[in-house]
Amino acid sequence: MIVVALLLGALALWGASRLTWFAEFRDGGVRGTILYRETGEQRATALVPLALLALAGVAGVVATGGWARRVLGGVLALAGAAAIWTGVAGVRFGGYADGLPVTQMLLGRGLAVLGGILVAAGGLVAVKGAGRAARLGTKYAAPATRKKVRDPDVELWEALSEGVDPTDVRGRHSE
C-alpha cells in the first residue's frame, strides 16, 4: 500500500511538472500576439525534487523499520503537504482570456494536489505501521534471535551419535 501510494504520487508530481501551469498572450513584436506558456517545472520548481523524494522514499520504506521508518514517513508526509500547497497556491478559477489552455493549467495543479495527497498518505501509513511492517533482511536475522524448536526424535538420534544412552535419565542430566 505504502509503495503503491508513493509510486503513484511520484508519477502524478512528475506529470504535473510537464503540463502547462501558466499561459498568457504577449506582444511578440513583428510576430504579433503570441501565446506564452510555462510548465509546472518552470513555475513550481519543487515538483520534480518532490517526485524524486517520493521515489527515494519507496526504497527507504522497504529498507528501514522502527524509528527510522517513522522519521522517513514524517518527512514524506511533509513533502506531500508541500506538494499540495504548491498545487493550490496561486490557482484561479476564472478571468482567463479565450484561447488559453485553462483545462491543462487546472489539470496540472490538480495532479500536483493528487500527488501530494498520495505522498502524504504513504508517509502517514509508514509512520503508523512502522513497528508492524516487515523490513528488508528480516528473513536473514541472526540465528540467536530465532527460537529453536527441537524435535524429540532428532534429540534421541543426536544423543546416540554422541555416544550417550538417551534412555539413561542419569546420563542426560549429569552433563
C-alpha positions as CSV (number, residue, x, y, z in Angstrom):
1,M,0.0,0.0,0.0
2,I,2.7,2.4,1.0
3,V,4.9,1.7,-2.0
4,V,2.0,2.0,-4.5
5,A,0.9,5.3,-3.0
6,L,4.4,6.7,-3.2
7,L,5.0,5.5,-6.7
8,L,1.6,6.9,-7.9
9,G,2.3,10.2,-6.1
10,A,5.7,10.5,-7.7
11,L,4.2,9.8,-11.1
12,A,1.5,12.4,-10.6
13,L,4.0,15.0,-9.4
14,W,6.2,14.4,-12.4
15,G,3.2,14.5,-14.8
16,A,2.1,17.8,-13.2
17,S,5.6,19.2,-13.9
18,R,5.2,18.5,-17.6
19,L,1.8,20.3,-18.0
20,T,1.2,24.0,-18.6
21,W,0.7,25.9,-15.4
22,F,0.7,29.4,-16.7
23,A,-0.3,30.9,-20.0
24,E,-0.9,34.4,-21.3
25,F,-0.9,36.3,-24.6
26,R,2.1,38.6,-25.0
27,D,3.2,41.1,-27.6
28,G,5.6,39.3,-29.9
29,G,6.7,42.4,-31.8
30,V,6.8,41.6,-35.5
31,R,5.2,38.2,-34.9
32,G,2.1,39.8,-33.4
33,T,0.5,38.4,-30.3
34,I,1.9,35.1,-29.1
35,L,0.9,32.6,-26.5
36,Y,3.5,32.4,-23.7
37,R,3.5,29.2,-21.6
38,E,5.2,28.0,-18.5
39,T,5.2,24.4,-17.4
40,G,4.8,23.2,-13.9
41,E,8.6,22.6,-13.7
42,Q,9.2,26.2,-14.6
43,R,6.5,27.7,-12.5
44,A,6.9,25.5,-9.4
45,T,10.4,24.2,-9.3
46,A,9.8,21.9,-6.3
47,L,7.7,19.4,-8.3
48,V,10.5,17.3,-9.7
49,P,12.5,17.2,-6.5
50,L,9.4,16.2,-4.6
51,A,8.7,13.4,-7.1
52,L,12.3,12.2,-6.7
53,L,12.0,12.3,-2.9
54,A,8.8,10.1,-3.2
55,L,10.7,7.6,-5.3
56,A,13.6,7.5,-2.8
57,G,11.0,7.1,-0.1
58,V,9.9,3.8,-1.7
59,A,13.4,2.4,-1.2
60,G,13.7,3.9,2.3
61,V,10.4,2.5,3.5
62,V,11.3,-1.0,2.2
63,A,14.8,-1.0,3.7
64,T,14.0,0.5,7.1
65,G,11.9,-0.3,10.1
66,G,11.1,1.1,13.6
67,W,12.1,4.7,14.4
68,A,13.9,5.2,11.1
69,R,10.7,4.4,9.1
70,R,8.8,6.7,11.4
71,V,11.2,9.6,10.6
72,L,11.1,8.8,6.9
73,G,7.3,8.7,7.0
74,G,7.2,12.1,8.7
75,V,9.5,13.6,6.0
76,L,7.3,12.1,3.3
77,A,4.1,13.5,4.9
78,L,5.7,16.9,5.0
79,A,6.8,16.6,1.4
80,G,3.2,15.6,0.4
81,A,1.9,18.7,2.2
82,A,4.4,20.9,0.4
83,A,3.2,19.4,-2.9
84,I,-0.4,20.1,-2.0
85,W,0.5,23.7,-1.2
86,T,2.4,24.1,-4.4
87,G,-0.6,22.9,-6.4
88,V,-3.1,25.1,-4.5
89,A,-1.1,28.3,-4.3
90,G,-2.0,30.9,-6.9
91,V,-4.8,28.9,-8.6
92,R,-7.5,30.9,-10.3
93,F,-10.9,29.5,-11.5
94,G,-12.0,32.4,-13.6
95,G,-10.9,35.5,-15.6
96,Y,-9.0,33.7,-18.3
97,A,-8.8,35.1,-21.9
98,D,-10.3,33.0,-24.7
99,G,-7.8,30.6,-26.3
100,L,-5.8,29.8,-23.2
101,P,-5.2,26.2,-22.2
102,V,-7.3,26.6,-19.0
103,T,-8.1,22.9,-18.7
104,Q,-4.4,21.9,-18.9
105,M,-3.5,24.6,-16.3
106,L,-6.1,23.3,-13.9
107,L,-5.2,19.7,-14.6
108,G,-1.6,20.3,-13.9
109,R,-2.4,21.9,-10.5
110,G,-4.9,19.1,-9.7
111,L,-2.3,16.4,-10.5
112,A,0.1,18.2,-8.1
113,V,-2.5,18.1,-5.4
114,L,-3.3,14.5,-6.0
115,G,0.4,13.6,-6.0
116,G,0.8,15.4,-2.7
117,I,-2.1,13.6,-1.2
118,L,-0.7,10.2,-2.2
119,V,2.8,11.0,-0.9
120,A,1.4,12.4,2.4
121,A,-0.9,9.3,2.8
122,G,2.0,7.0,2.1
123,G,4.1,8.8,4.7
124,L,1.4,8.7,7.3
125,V,0.8,5.0,6.7
126,A,4.5,4.4,7.1
127,V,4.5,6.2,10.4
128,K,1.5,4.3,11.7
129,G,2.7,0.9,10.6
130,A,6.4,1.3,11.3
131,G,6.5,-1.3,14.1
132,R,4.4,-4.0,12.4
133,A,5.6,-3.9,8.8
134,A,8.5,-6.2,7.8
135,R,11.7,-4.6,6.7
136,L,14.3,-5.7,4.3
137,G,16.5,-8.5,5.6
138,T,14.4,-9.8,8.4
139,K,14.3,-13.2,6.8
140,Y,18.1,-13.4,7.3
141,A,18.1,-12.4,11.0
142,A,20.8,-13.9,13.2
143,P,20.0,-17.4,14.5
144,A,20.2,-16.3,18.1
145,T,17.2,-14.1,17.6
146,R,15.0,-17.0,16.4
147,K,13.6,-19.5,18.9
148,K,14.8,-23.1,18.4
149,V,12.2,-25.8,18.2
150,R,13.6,-29.2,18.8
151,D,12.2,-32.5,17.6
152,P,12.4,-35.1,20.4
153,D,13.3,-37.8,17.9
154,V,16.1,-35.8,16.5
155,E,17.4,-35.3,20.0
156,L,17.4,-39.0,20.6
157,W,19.4,-39.7,17.5
158,E,21.9,-36.9,18.3
159,A,22.4,-38.4,21.7
160,L,23.1,-41.8,20.2
161,S,25.6,-40.2,17.8
162,E,27.4,-38.6,20.7
163,G,27.7,-42.0,22.5
164,V,25.1,-41.2,25.2
165,D,22.4,-43.6,26.1
166,P,19.2,-41.5,25.6
167,T,17.2,-43.8,27.8
168,D,19.5,-43.3,30.8
169,V,18.0,-40.5,32.8
170,R,21.0,-40.1,35.0
171,G,23.4,-39.8,32.0
172,R,21.5,-36.9,30.3
173,H,21.0,-34.9,33.5
174,S,24.6,-35.3,34.7
175,E,26.1,-33.5,31.6
